[in-house]
Amino acid sequence: MKIKHPFEAIYDRNSKILILGSFPSVKSREQKFFYGHPQNRFWKVIASIFKEEVPKTIQDKKKMLIKNNIALWDVIASCEIKGSSDSSITNAVPNDLSAIFKTAKIEKVFCNGNKSLELYQKFIFPINGIKAEKLPSTSPANASYNLEKLIKEWSLRF
């Protein structure tokens, strides 16, 4: 069964960095917001990079992104997926990123993990020609990176 992305991108005209995931996890789809699984380290990593408290509410998460000129979205608009497993994604339809690029002055595009980059290169890069850089996934499935190592790797790119 095809699942449609349940929420909108976060960005404004001041966004300079675009971070792309692949497709929301089950928890994120339930919460209707990015990186909703309590074990996902995305919010801890971003808060650490910008020396802020880890945001608790969706509103606080949005504020932190906008304050730090970060746009956040996913590569996929709809797909078939088993649970939250990126490796199970099939029949993917990409999101249209043109509104973000028209509105904001994006200077860097980062993909959160391998699948995000793979899907970006397959669907988005041929359209916009803008290169993306892969960052290690903040997913709890990425056990080879502890929080400290993730923060270090992500910080080097920002």
C-alpha positions as CSV (number, residue, x, y, z in Angstrom):
1,M,0.0,0.0,0.0
2,K,1.3,3.4,-1.0
3,I,1.9,5.9,1.9
4,K,1.8,9.6,1.3
5,H,4.1,12.0,3.2
6,P,2.0,13.4,6.0
7,F,3.5,16.8,6.7
8,E,5.1,19.8,5.0
9,A,8.7,21.0,4.6
10,I,10.2,23.5,7.1
11,Y,11.9,26.5,5.5
12,D,11.8,30.2,5.0
13,R,13.5,32.8,2.8
14,N,16.6,32.8,5.1
15,S,17.2,29.1,4.9
16,K,20.8,28.4,3.7
17,I,21.1,24.7,4.6
18,L,18.7,22.0,3.3
19,I,18.7,18.7,5.2
20,L,16.9,15.8,3.5
21,G,15.8,12.6,5.0
22,S,14.4,9.7,3.0
23,F,10.8,9.2,4.3
24,P,9.3,9.6,7.8
25,S,9.4,6.7,10.2
26,V,6.2,5.2,11.7
27,K,6.7,7.4,14.8
28,S,7.2,10.5,12.7
29,R,4.2,9.7,10.6
30,E,2.1,9.3,13.8
31,Q,3.4,12.6,15.2
32,K,3.2,14.3,11.8
33,F,6.7,15.8,12.3
34,F,10.3,14.9,11.5
35,Y,12.5,12.5,13.5
36,G,9.8,11.6,15.9
37,H,11.3,8.3,17.1
38,P,12.7,9.0,20.6
39,Q,15.9,7.1,19.8
40,N,16.6,9.1,16.7
41,R,19.5,11.5,17.4
42,F,18.7,14.2,14.9
43,W,17.4,16.8,17.4
44,K,20.3,16.2,19.8
45,V,22.8,16.6,17.0
46,I,21.3,19.8,15.6
47,A,20.9,21.3,19.1
48,S,24.6,20.5,19.9
49,I,25.9,22.0,16.7
50,F,24.1,25.3,17.5
51,K,24.7,25.1,21.2
52,E,21.1,25.1,22.1
53,E,18.8,23.0,24.4
54,V,17.3,20.0,22.7
55,P,13.8,21.1,21.6
56,K,10.9,19.2,23.1
57,T,7.8,20.4,21.2
58,I,7.2,20.6,17.4
59,Q,7.0,24.3,17.7
60,D,10.4,24.5,19.4
61,K,11.9,22.3,16.8
62,K,10.6,24.5,14.0
63,K,11.9,27.6,15.8
64,M,15.3,26.1,16.2
65,L,15.5,25.2,12.5
66,I,14.3,28.6,11.2
67,K,16.5,30.5,13.7
68,N,19.6,28.6,12.4
69,N,18.7,29.0,8.7
70,I,18.0,25.3,8.2
71,A,15.4,23.9,5.8
72,L,14.2,20.3,6.5
73,W,12.4,18.0,4.2
74,D,12.4,14.5,2.8
75,V,13.3,13.2,-0.7
76,I,10.2,11.0,-1.0
77,A,6.6,12.3,-1.3
78,S,5.1,8.8,-1.3
79,C,6.2,5.2,-1.4
80,E,5.5,1.7,-0.3
81,I,7.5,1.0,2.9
82,K,7.5,-1.8,5.6
83,G,7.4,-0.1,9.0
84,S,10.3,2.4,9.1
85,S,12.8,0.5,7.1
86,D,14.5,2.6,4.4
87,S,15.7,-0.6,2.8
88,S,12.1,-1.7,2.1
89,I,11.2,1.5,0.2
90,T,9.7,0.7,-3.2
91,N,7.7,2.6,-5.8
92,A,9.0,5.9,-4.6
93,V,7.7,9.2,-5.9
94,P,10.0,12.2,-5.2
95,N,9.0,15.5,-3.5
96,D,9.2,18.6,-5.6
97,L,11.9,20.7,-4.0
98,S,11.6,23.6,-6.4
99,A,9.6,25.8,-3.9
100,I,12.4,25.6,-1.4
101,F,15.0,26.5,-3.9
102,K,12.9,29.4,-5.3
103,T,12.2,30.8,-1.8
104,A,15.5,30.2,0.0
105,K,19.1,30.8,-0.9
106,I,20.2,27.3,-0.2
107,E,24.0,27.0,-0.1
108,K,24.4,23.4,1.0
109,V,22.3,20.3,0.6
110,F,22.9,17.4,3.1
111,C,21.3,14.0,3.0
112,N,20.7,12.3,6.4
113,G,22.1,8.8,5.6
114,N,22.7,6.5,2.6
115,K,19.1,6.0,1.4
116,S,18.4,9.7,1.4
117,L,21.4,10.4,-0.8
118,E,20.7,7.4,-3.1
119,L,17.1,8.6,-3.6
120,Y,18.3,12.2,-4.1
121,Q,20.8,11.2,-6.7
122,K,18.2,9.1,-8.5
123,F,15.3,11.5,-8.5
124,I,16.3,15.1,-7.6
125,F,19.8,15.7,-8.8
126,P,18.9,14.9,-12.5
127,I,16.3,17.7,-12.3
128,N,18.1,20.4,-10.3
129,G,21.8,19.5,-10.9
130,I,22.6,20.5,-7.3
131,K,25.0,18.2,-5.5
132,A,24.2,16.9,-2.1
133,E,26.6,15.6,0.6
134,K,25.8,12.6,2.7
135,L,25.9,12.9,6.5
136,P,25.9,9.8,8.7
137,S,22.4,8.8,9.6
138,T,21.0,9.9,12.9
139,S,18.7,6.9,12.9
140,P,19.0,4.4,15.8
141,A,19.6,1.8,13.1
142,N,23.0,3.4,12.5
143,A,24.7,1.7,15.5
144,S,28.2,2.3,14.2
145,Y,27.9,6.0,15.2
146,N,27.3,7.0,18.8
147,L,26.0,10.4,19.6
148,E,29.4,12.0,20.1
149,K,30.7,10.7,16.8
150,L,27.5,11.9,15.0
151,I,27.9,15.4,16.5
152,K,31.6,15.5,15.4
153,E,30.9,14.4,11.8
154,W,27.9,16.7,11.4
155,S,29.7,19.7,13.0
156,L,32.6,19.4,10.5
157,R,30.2,20.1,7.6
158,F,28.2,23.0,9.1
